[in-house]
Amino acid sequence: MICLFALPVVCAPPPLRLRFRNSCPPVLLQIQVALWERSIFDPATSDRVFAIGMSDFGGFTLLPRLVQTL
């Protein structure tokens, strides 16, 4: 009789993962906090520069209304 069902394979973590298991979570948490930190955007006082890229058609159809709105 042939068995057509494979048994689940249990994998052990590689040695490098075991070596860094205690040091990685705090670092990953710091990265997550830095990426998710949001600052309040105030367009009246902002000095950020925004670049808008568009095709010729977009420049012809959308740009006049965008400039008028801004």
C-alpha positions as CSV (number, residue, x, y, z in Angstrom):
1,M,0.0,0.0,0.0
2,I,1.3,3.5,-0.9
3,C,0.7,6.4,1.4
4,L,-0.2,9.6,-0.5
5,F,-0.2,11.9,2.5
6,A,3.0,13.5,3.7
7,L,3.7,13.8,7.4
8,P,4.3,17.3,8.7
9,V,8.0,18.2,8.9
10,V,9.1,19.9,12.1
11,C,11.9,22.4,11.4
12,A,14.2,23.7,14.1
13,P,15.4,27.4,13.9
14,P,18.9,27.8,12.4
15,P,21.7,28.5,14.9
16,L,22.0,32.1,13.9
17,R,18.4,32.8,14.7
18,L,18.8,31.2,18.1
19,R,21.8,33.4,18.8
20,F,19.9,36.6,18.1
21,R,16.5,35.6,19.5
22,N,16.8,37.9,22.6
23,S,18.4,40.9,20.9
24,C,16.2,41.3,17.8
25,P,12.7,42.0,19.3
26,P,13.8,45.3,21.0
27,V,15.5,46.5,17.9
28,L,12.5,45.6,15.7
29,L,10.2,47.4,18.2
30,Q,12.3,50.5,18.0
31,I,12.1,50.4,14.1
32,Q,8.4,49.9,14.2
33,V,7.9,52.8,16.6
34,A,10.0,55.1,14.4
35,L,8.2,54.1,11.3
36,W,4.7,54.5,12.8
37,E,5.4,57.8,14.6
38,R,3.3,60.5,12.9
39,S,3.9,64.2,13.1
40,I,1.2,66.7,12.6
41,F,1.3,68.3,9.1
42,D,0.5,72.0,9.1
43,P,0.6,73.2,5.4
44,A,0.8,76.9,6.5
45,T,4.2,76.4,8.3
46,S,5.6,73.4,6.4
47,D,8.8,73.7,4.4
48,R,8.4,70.3,2.7
49,V,8.9,70.1,-1.1
50,F,6.5,67.9,-3.0
51,A,7.1,66.8,-6.6
52,I,4.1,65.8,-8.7
53,G,4.9,63.7,-11.8
54,M,2.3,63.2,-14.5
55,S,2.0,62.5,-18.2
56,D,1.4,65.3,-20.8
57,F,-2.3,64.4,-20.7
58,G,-2.4,64.7,-17.0
59,G,-0.6,68.1,-17.2
60,F,-3.0,69.3,-19.8
61,T,-6.2,68.1,-18.0
62,L,-5.4,68.1,-14.2
63,L,-2.6,70.7,-13.7
64,P,-4.7,73.9,-14.4
65,R,-7.3,72.9,-11.8
66,L,-4.6,71.8,-9.4
67,V,-2.8,75.2,-9.7
68,Q,-6.0,77.1,-9.3
69,T,-6.9,75.1,-6.2
70,L,-3.4,75.7,-4.6
